[in-house]
C-alpha cells in the first residue's frame, strides 16, 4: 500500500511538473490584467481597452514588466521559438499599455506621446533581455528583424493602442497557444469590414498591408505575394471564387484605407 501511494505521489509530481513546464514563461499575470481590462466587441473583431482599469492596477502591470526584465538573453535563447515569440508579443503589448498610462487620462492617441523629432515608438519604454528598448526595437528588431520567426500574423497580435489596429486579444500569448491565437487574430481582423472589404472591383485593405507588405511575401507557408496570402484567407474576407481568381492573377485592384490612430479606449 505504501509503495502504491509513493508511486502515485511521484506520478502526480511528474504530471504537475509537465504542466508547469508546458510554457517557458508564465504570463498568467498579464492574462489576468487582459481579462479584467480588455473588452471584445463585434464578435472579437475589435476590442476596447479600459485604461483606467489598467491604471488602477498599475502595480500589477509593473510587477509583470519587472519579471519580463529578469529574463536574460541566454535564458530566452534556450526556449522554443513559440515561447520566444509569445514572450515578445506580450512584452510589446504590455509596454504599450504602460506607455499610454504615462499620460492617462489626458491622451487621445498614442501619437500624442511623440514629438516633432521623436515618435512614441522610438522611446525607451521597457527593460528587456539586458537592455532598455523601444517599441520599435521590440517589433522591428527582435520580432521582425531577427529572422527567427518569419510569421506575418504577428501584425495582428502586436497592438498599437489605436482603433485602426487589430484587436488586442483579451488573453496572453503562450508557447502552447501561439499558433492558434495568431490564426484567430488574423481571421478576426480580416473579417472586420471596417478595415478590410471588397468595394465593387476593388479590395480595400488596412494600411498594415501597405506598411508591412514585404512580411507577407517572404515565404511564410510558401506565400511569395500579398495576393497569395489574401487568397488563402478568402473566407475571412468573404471573397467569392471569381474574386479569388482575379486576386491570384494579380488582376484585382487593391487600395489601402486611412488608418485611425484614435485611442482604443472604452467609450
Secondary structure, DSSP 8 states (H G I E B T S, - for coil): -HHHHHHHHHHHHHHHHHHHTSSSS--HHHHHHHHHHEEEEGGGTEEEE-HHHHHHTHHHHHHHHHHHHT--HHHHHHS-HHHHHHHHHHHHHHHHHHHHHTTTTS-SBGGGG--SS--GGGSEEEEETTEEEEHHIIIIIIISTTSS---GGGGGTS--SBTTS----SS---TTTHHHHHHHHHHHHHT-TTTSEEETTEEEE-THHHHTGGGGGS-GGG--SHHHHHHHTHHHHT--HHHHHHHHTT-SEEEE-----BB-B--
